[in-house]
């Protein structure tokens, strides 16, 4: 076999492997929508009424494999339906704010998220379908005008108990560990995931508080350090700016097609 023929075979194998990898990037499912907005306010991620303001209200409840016991909260997905008569080619971005217990579909969308997949002026038409076939892939979240924020839960009580939820988590990452310490101290206290995007501790350091947390990026974890977040007189129900923006992108293990858009598959 000549060197040129060998190079051709190698090239064809690389193309084939990339195509297989791309098939792993784009996922297929059916989606329905919540008929009542109240269901979204009580979402398992713990965002409460804030969730309705995320992403223009285009939010979703995700299957357990995507929700990941709360680590998937706040993840962004590009999604479009496959009915070309009603659905736009671009689709829409949705953000995970809840857990979907029905294993028959990967997502249940808000009505705005469901209508966001439609062509202009056809939002009501897609709602009438009730359930549609979709393809979707995870994409980075982009909050150019917002830093990662910590919302202090109403159940918190200074100085005995602290629960915070993470908001506006950019990039394509998951928070997997959180520590808290007094500003200027190296005596870190580990926080536990209470549920969804909410982390808590009953071992609250005194004074102003700093946080460090681990986010996954690819197969590795990366530490972030927010040096001065909560004042000594922190209050429940208040959202505090971490001063940090997360922009890391964790791949799905199929990098050859991470920059490609989903394509319609005709049946």
N, C-alpha and C positions, 0 to 999 in steps of 0.2 A: 504494500500500500504506500502510495506516495505521501510526502509531507502535506501537500495541498489537500488531498482527500481526507487525511486524518483531521486537519484543521476544520474542514467542512463538517465532518461528523460531530466534532466537539461543539461547533457552533450550533448545529441543529439540536444537540442534546441540551445545551444551555437555554435555547429558546423554549424547548419543551418543558424543562424544569421550571422556567419562569412562568409559563402558562399555568402549570399545576399550582405554583405558589400563588398566582393571582386568583385562581379559583378559591383558594383558602381565604383570601382577603375579603372577597365579596360574599356576603351571606344571603341566603334565601329564607323567607318566612312569609307568614300571613300576619296582618295587623288589623286590629279593630280600634275603636275609640271609646273613651269615657263619655257617656251621655250627660253626666252631671259633673260640674266643676268641683263640687264639694269633695269628691273622691280624691282629687289631687292635693287638696289642702292637708289631708291627713296622711300624706305619703310617708312611706317607710324610711326615707332618707332623713326626715326630720326638718325639712326646709319650711314646713308650715305654709302660711299664706305668701311667703316670699317667692315660692315656686312659681306662682301664677305670673310673676313679673319676669321670670327668666326667659330670655330668648324669644320675647314677644309671645309668651305663653305656649310655645311649641315644646312641650315636655312629654315624658313617657314613663310608664312603669315597665321595668325590664324583667326578663326571666331570671331565675336564680343564678344561672351560669354567667349572666352579664352583671347582675346586681352584686354578686360576689360577697355576700354577707355585709354589704355596705361599702366595700372598697370601690365598687363601680358607680357610686353616687356622683353625679356631676359630670359623668363621661358624655362626650359628644359623638353623635353619629350622623352621617349623611345618608338619607333614606329617600327612595323614590318608588312609587308603585309602577306596575308593569302594564297597566291598561293604557295603551298609547292614545286612545280616544279622549281620555279625561286627564291623564297625568302628564306633568311637565317632564322634560328630559333632565332638568337640573334637580328636581325633588326639593327637599328641605333639610335643614339641620334640626335635630332634636336633642334634648338633654335629659339624661336619666334623673328622675326625682322620686321614684317609687319602685317597689318590687311587685312583679306580676306573678301570682301563684299559679296561673293557668299555664300548664306546660304545652298547650296546643299552639301557642304563638310566642315569639320572642319578645314582642312589645305590645302594649296597649297605649295608644296615643291620646293626648288631649285633642279635643275637636279642632283646635287651631293647628296643631301639628298634623292632623289628618288632612285638613283642608289645604295645608301648606304644600302638599304634594301635587295639588291639582293645577291644571292650566288656568290662566287668568279668567276669572268670571265663572269658573266651574266648581267652586268650593262646595256648593250645595249638592251638586251632582255626585261628587265623590262621597259625601256623607250618606246619600241614599243607598250607596252600595253596602255600607256597614262594615264589610270585611274586604280587604284587597291583598293581592300578592305583592310583595315588595322585595327589593334587594337593598342591602345596606352595608356600610363599612364604617369602622371607627375612624374618626378624624380628630385632630387637635382642637381643643377649645381655645378661643382667642378672646381675651378681655383686655384689649389695648388700653382702655381708659380706666381699668380697675385693677387694684392689687388684690392678692389673696386676703380675705377678711375673715375674722373670727367673730361670730355672733354668740354672745353669752346667753345661754338658755334661761328661761323664766324660772326654772327649778333651782338655779344656782343661788347660793347664799354666802355672801362674803362675811367671814373668812373661812367658813367650814366646808363648803362644797362648791365645786366649779364644773360646769358642763359647757362646752363650746361646740359650735358647728362651723365647719369650714365652707366658705362661700367663694365663688369666682376662682375656682382652681383651674388655671390655664394649662396649656400643653396637653399631652396625651399620657397621663400618669395616674397613679393611685397612691394615696397616703396610707402607709401601712404601720407607722409607729409615731407616737407623739410624746414628748417630754415637756415638762414645765419647770421653771426655776425662778427664784427672785432675780431681778435685774442685778447684774454684777456678780452673781453667785455661780459656782460650778456644782452645786448640790441639786442635781436634776431629779425630779420625781416623774415616774412613768404614769401616763394616762392610759385609760382603757377605752376601747370602742364600746360605747353604750349601745348604740344602734345606728345604722345608716352613716351619716356624716357627722354624728355627734360623739365626742370624746369627753370623758369625765374623770374626776379624782376627788376623793375626800381628804387627801393630804395636800392641801393648798398652801404653798409658800406665802409668807407675809410680804407686804410691800408691792411694788410694781412687778409685773411678770413678763418674762421672756419665754419663748417657745423654740423648740427645735423638733423637726419631724423628718421622717424618711419617706421619700417618694420613689416608686419604682420607675426605672427608665431602661427599657429593654429588659435584660436579665439581671441588672444590677440595681441596688438601692443607692440613693443619693441623699445626703443630709442637707437640710435647709435650716438656717438659724435666723429667727426673727428676734432681734435683740431687745426691743422695747415696745411691747404691744399693749398690755393692760396696765392702767394706772393703779396705784395702791387702793384707790376708792372705786374700783370697777363696779359697774352696776349690771344687774340682769336685764335682759331685753335690749341691750345696746350692742351695736356692731362696731368692732374696732379694726383698724387698718393694720395689716402686718408689715407694710412697707416693702413687701416682696412680690415679684411676679414669677410664676412658674411657667416655663416655656419648653421644657424638655419634651421630647417625643419618644414614647416607647413603641417599638414596632410590634406587630402581631406575629413576627416570625415569617413574614412574606414581603420583605423589602422590595423585591423587583417590581411590585405593582402598587406600592403605597402612594405614589403620586398620580396613579390613574383613577379616573372616575368610574363608577359602576356602569356597566353596559347592559342594555336590554337583551334578554335572551328570548328568542321567539319560539313558541311551541306550536 
